[in-house]
Amino acid sequence: MLAKKTSKNQLTLPKEIIKDFPDVEYFDVTVKQSKIMLTPVKISPVGATLSGIRKKIKKLGITDTDISDAVEWARQKRQ
């Protein structure tokens, strides 16, 4: 299937493709080996993802001390 790039650098996805993603409004766009990759993304309210953020922090091994140190560093006055 072909998708034509417009003068404003926009693409229209063919109906045959987009029918498999009826509730998707946003796609993450990346380039891999000269290919454009579209990954469906669901945008959620900030509060709804708090548990996901906590899980990721735990998985990365970030401690309360690390967070406190980062906040303290960010609040330092720059010269």
C-alpha positions as CSV (number, residue, x, y, z in Angstrom):
1,M,0.0,0.0,0.0
2,L,1.1,3.5,-0.7
3,A,0.9,6.6,1.5
4,K,1.7,9.9,0.0
5,K,3.5,12.6,1.9
6,T,1.8,16.0,1.5
7,S,3.5,19.4,1.1
8,K,3.1,19.8,4.9
9,N,5.0,16.5,5.5
10,Q,1.9,14.7,6.6
11,L,0.9,11.1,5.8
12,T,-2.6,9.7,5.5
13,L,-2.7,6.1,6.6
14,P,-4.7,3.7,4.4
15,K,-8.1,2.6,5.7
16,E,-7.0,-1.0,5.4
17,I,-4.2,-0.4,7.9
18,I,-5.9,1.9,10.3
19,K,-9.0,-0.4,10.7
20,D,-6.9,-2.6,13.0
21,F,-6.4,0.4,15.3
22,P,-9.9,1.8,15.8
23,D,-9.3,3.6,19.2
24,V,-5.7,4.8,18.5
25,E,-5.3,8.5,18.1
26,Y,-1.5,8.8,18.6
27,F,1.5,6.8,17.2
28,D,5.1,7.0,18.4
29,V,7.3,7.5,15.3
30,T,10.8,6.1,15.1
31,V,13.3,5.2,12.3
32,K,15.0,1.8,12.2
33,Q,17.3,0.8,9.3
34,S,15.8,3.5,7.0
35,K,12.2,2.4,7.8
36,I,9.6,4.5,9.5
37,M,8.0,2.6,12.4
38,L,4.7,3.6,13.9
39,T,3.8,2.2,17.4
40,P,0.3,2.9,18.8
41,V,0.4,5.0,22.0
42,K,-2.4,5.5,24.5
43,I,-2.3,8.8,26.3
44,S,-3.4,8.6,29.9
45,P,-4.0,11.2,32.5
46,V,-0.9,11.8,34.7
47,G,-2.6,10.5,37.9
48,A,-3.5,7.2,36.2
49,T,0.1,6.3,35.5
50,L,1.5,6.9,39.0
51,S,1.6,3.2,39.8
52,G,3.4,2.5,36.5
53,I,6.0,5.2,37.3
54,R,6.6,3.6,40.8
55,K,7.0,0.2,39.2
56,K,9.6,1.5,36.7
57,I,11.5,3.4,39.5
58,K,11.6,0.1,41.5
59,K,12.7,-1.9,38.4
60,L,15.5,0.6,37.8
61,G,16.7,0.4,41.3
62,I,16.2,4.1,42.1
63,T,16.0,4.7,45.9
64,D,14.4,7.4,47.9
65,T,17.8,8.8,48.6
66,D,18.5,9.0,44.8
67,I,15.3,11.0,44.4
68,S,16.0,13.3,47.3
69,D,19.6,13.9,45.9
70,A,18.2,14.6,42.5
71,V,15.6,17.1,43.8
72,E,18.3,18.8,45.9
73,W,20.6,19.1,42.9
74,A,17.8,20.5,40.7
75,R,17.0,23.2,43.3
76,Q,20.6,24.4,43.6
77,K,21.2,27.9,42.4
78,R,23.2,28.1,39.2
79,Q,25.9,30.7,38.7
